[in-house]
């Protein structure tokens, strides 16, 4: 009987095992072999308490890009600081954010494309007086504005300036809050007559106290009155970052699936809001988000089809704060069209 050393025996066992795996793999169908390939991972992000998350969460839940061997992951951003970190360090590939924020990142040199808008009519003035129906009705009132020096404040200041040009003596008493949620809390605490609040926090506040507060003004409607046109501003939407922003084929694949998920959300707003249960357990917030989705969400439109209104809106902000807002030219990389060809 031939004796085999323990080391040699282990080597033979390992070799036979490897041969066995190779033989099995040779008989696997081509379709099954695809499972052995490393799948591409696309990381999606949106505000944890906003309206941009539901269609992205729906895409993840339904594995919308599975046929393309693309795995989707959702990573919420919960603060402006976290958003900045995600974008600058390349932690995510697709992100939901306000239009002005996307333009600001692009101006700072971030490889970014604002793929398209999916929200409008997001910012409102909520008050405790149902007699407040126009901007001029706010004269001598105390109003809370969130995020001093940032987009909501700058948009409000642009409208304020336009009114002051016609009525130089028009004055407001402004105080600031860190966020829309804080502004809503200050209004609820009786520290102001009105507050500038973004959806879904408007609908959440009205859901909690429907008899005490009123949706007095829609800032987008006020801006339209000043412009003399009924323009639909894509105030927030989806942007692609870094390498993803240059991958035309991937963007077209993503966009088709995104349109389908958004259509589902628009048709099923309650179920769409229910997807946020992964991010919050507040039932009032979920119901408010459902109402907000019906008010502010819209069919997504590629940014390349809305260049003129995007440029006009950003110009309005730039006039107030040129150090914060720039206007990408129509031929810039910033804009994207679903029919774009691979270059």
ABEGO torsion letter per residue (X at the ends): XBBBBAAAAAAAAAAAAAAAAAAAAAABBAAAAAAABBBBBBBBBBBAABAAAAAAAAAAAAGAAAAAGBBBBBBBBABAAAAAAAAAAGABABBBBBAAAAAAAAAAGBBBBBAEBABBGABBBBBABAABABAAAABGBBBBBBGBGBAAAAAAAAAAAAAAAABAABBBBBBBBABAAAAAAAAAAGABABBBBBOAAAAAAAAABAAABBBABBAAAAAAAAAGBBBBBBABBBBBBEAAAABAAAAAAAAAAAAAAAAAAAABAAAAAAAAAAABABAAAAAAAAAAAAAABBBBBBAAAAAAAAAAAAAAAAAABAAABBBBBAABAABBBAABBBX
